[in-house]
């Protein structure tokens, strides 16, 4: 594990950092293969979107790139995590005028996901913990993640992911993945304008689906839509795509469209 | 400023602390007068309620008390802040099994609130930033505070507080205070079962109001209820009670019930 805090090797931040005090910041999690972070530009675009939304002054992309290369240099396969917060400040929701953003860039070991999860798929479940709705924070990858922590803690041993609903019964996403379903040959994924994270891999899947001339829609999806779907799959930057083979009692085939998408994105997460 | 991190003087925590990574924790903010933290038992009860909800193992109250006394000993007037997180862990929403909670106990200077704010009252405004709804996190004082940060940033210069609504137009609270209104001699405060923080001072006000034989109700309150109210006031552990004299164009008198409540709680925040 290697970490740079504002460019300096270290493992600690100030107790007065607003990331710690209020979750007042953003993060990105990137797949690293052969020492190189994947989908860099897309992750940077989302980070900048989030920084604009929260009015946090983002460091230059070239600075982050240089620090990312520094921690990834000697890595083979790994996970690069970038955190950007509003920085160190006195107590209270209004930050000190002189507060400077904090950035941390760290490399973690690659998680030990079995390869069969890509090829044979995973089981998932529905979570009781709701995901809340707020247009102010929807879409961006901010540091307020208690809901995901609580939902993750619900997972039964044989389930690899939990699906979260909003208060109106719209399925939004998994705790760490975006959700896609295939219904009557159309590819559908939840609308994230009120909740959820616009995953980098989700964006890539939507683009590739259009290139494959698949009918693709972003829309409200409920539990019945999922249970009646022909195919279900999950995406994120680390796993790429996991087919879902079972949600509670419902079984799904390893679908044709799921496999076409998986082939279409394989360069983006496992190009080694 | 004095801080203890897990009992040891210091100003830093691990970058891998889940408080920093996910806002996965709780906090309490106490008023300190003559070196003594006020309403200690009530703050501890709320911290324990929150820890139970998030399934974080709380340290013993006697340990926290001892550390609080250590940082407050030489203080006159100040603010004691206690943070409790799920501790240091590897990446991912599921914590390491061996993760131990992190606690920080720190003393900050007393904020320079002018005394007239108690006697003459303050101006407030309505915020555009919504407060989200989630029964899993409502009521407790958790570390996911981006909504409050964004709402606080909206405040116009002459406004001391901003009121936040949920998606259904229910007024929930101020960014750092609980809200009370007086209407036809009844004391009303928002229902917090889906959003907001159950303030320690709010709890005390509700108790004292009953002792004063005031008709008191916890209920849904909307913008019109506030604009048509006879009196409005705000509470928290540091300020005690601020009468609200203006919200946007609407003026309020310094009300009789507000003053009775203020007298009834004066021992709890300024007993020096």
Contacts between the chains, C-beta under 8 A, distances in Angstrom:
chain1	res1	chain2	res2	distance
A	3	B	15	5.5
A	5	B	15	6.3
A	10	B	15	7.7
A	11	B	14	5.8
A	11	B	15	5.5
A	11	B	16	7.1
A	12	B	12	4.0
A	12	B	13	6.4
A	12	B	14	5.9
A	12	B	15	6.3
A	13	B	12	6.4
A	13	B	13	6.5
A	13	B	14	8.0
A	13	B	15	5.3
A	13	B	20	6.2
A	14	B	11	5.9
A	14	B	12	5.9
A	14	B	13	8.0
A	15	B	3	5.6
A	15	B	5	6.3
A	15	B	10	7.7
A	15	B	11	5.5
A	15	B	12	6.2
A	15	B	13	5.3
A	15	B	83	7.8
A	15	B	104	5.3
A	15	B	106	6.8
A	16	B	11	7.1
A	17	B	20	6.9
A	18	B	149	7.7
A	19	B	20	5.0
A	20	B	13	6.2
A	20	B	17	6.9
A	20	B	19	5.0
A	20	B	20	4.6
A	20	B	83	7.4
A	20	B	85	8.0
A	20	B	143	7.8
A	21	B	27	7.7
A	21	B	83	7.4
A	21	B	143	7.3
A	21	B	145	7.8
A	22	B	23	7.2
A	22	B	143	6.5
A	22	B	144	7.9
A	22	B	145	3.8
A	22	B	146	6.9
A	22	B	148	7.4
A	22	B	149	5.8
A	23	B	22	7.2
A	23	B	23	2.8
A	23	B	143	5.5
A	23	B	144	5.0
A	23	B	145	6.2
A	23	B	146	6.1
A	24	B	145	6.9
A	24	B	146	6.1
A	24	B	149	5.2
A	27	B	21	7.6
A	29	B	91	7.7
A	54	B	146	6.9
A	54	B	149	7.7
A	54	B	150	7.2
A	55	B	153	6.7
A	79	B	91	6.2
A	81	B	91	6.4
A	83	B	15	7.7
A	83	B	20	7.3
A	83	B	21	7.4
A	85	B	20	8.0
A	86	B	149	7.6
A	90	B	108	6.8
A	91	B	29	7.7
A	91	B	79	6.3
A	91	B	81	6.4
A	91	B	108	4.7
A	91	B	111	7.8
A	92	B	111	7.1
A	92	B	152	8.0
A	92	B	176	7.5
A	93	B	145	6.9
A	93	B	148	5.0
A	93	B	149	5.0
A	93	B	151	7.8
A	93	B	152	3.8
A	93	B	175	5.7
A	93	B	176	6.3
A	94	B	152	5.3
A	94	B	153	7.2
A	94	B	155	7.8
A	95	B	149	7.9
A	104	B	15	5.2
A	106	B	15	6.8
A	108	B	90	6.8
A	108	B	91	4.7
A	111	B	91	7.8
A	111	B	92	7.1
A	129	B	136	5.1
A	130	B	134	5.5
A	130	B	135	7.2
A	130	B	136	6.5
A	131	B	134	7.8
A	132	B	132	3.6
A	132	B	133	5.9
A	132	B	134	4.1
A	132	B	137	7.7
A	133	B	132	5.9
A	133	B	133	7.1
A	133	B	167	6.0
A	134	B	130	5.5
A	134	B	131	7.8
A	134	B	132	4.1
A	134	B	147	6.4
A	134	B	167	7.9
A	135	B	130	7.2
A	136	B	129	5.1
A	136	B	130	6.5
A	136	B	146	7.9
A	136	B	147	6.6
A	136	B	150	5.5
A	137	B	132	7.8
A	137	B	146	5.8
A	137	B	147	6.9
A	137	B	150	7.9
A	142	B	146	5.6
A	143	B	20	7.8
A	143	B	21	7.3
A	143	B	22	6.5
A	143	B	23	5.5
A	143	B	146	7.6
A	144	B	22	7.9
A	144	B	23	5.0
A	144	B	144	3.6
A	144	B	145	7.4
A	144	B	146	5.0
A	145	B	21	7.8
A	145	B	22	3.8
A	145	B	23	6.2
A	145	B	24	6.9
A	145	B	93	6.9
A	145	B	144	7.4
A	146	B	22	6.9
A	146	B	23	6.1
A	146	B	24	6.1
A	146	B	54	6.9
A	146	B	136	7.9
A	146	B	137	5.8
A	146	B	142	5.6
A	146	B	143	7.6
A	146	B	144	5.0
A	147	B	134	6.4
A	147	B	136	6.6
A	147	B	137	6.9
A	148	B	22	7.4
A	148	B	93	5.1
A	149	B	18	7.7
A	149	B	22	5.8
A	149	B	24	5.2
A	149	B	54	7.7
A	149	B	86	7.6
A	149	B	93	5.0
A	149	B	95	7.9
A	150	B	54	7.2
A	150	B	136	5.5
A	150	B	137	7.9
A	151	B	93	7.8
A	152	B	92	8.0
A	152	B	93	3.8
A	152	B	94	5.3
A	153	B	55	6.7
A	153	B	94	7.2
A	155	B	94	7.8
A	167	B	133	6.0
A	167	B	134	7.9
A	175	B	93	5.7
A	176	B	92	7.5
A	176	B	93	6.3
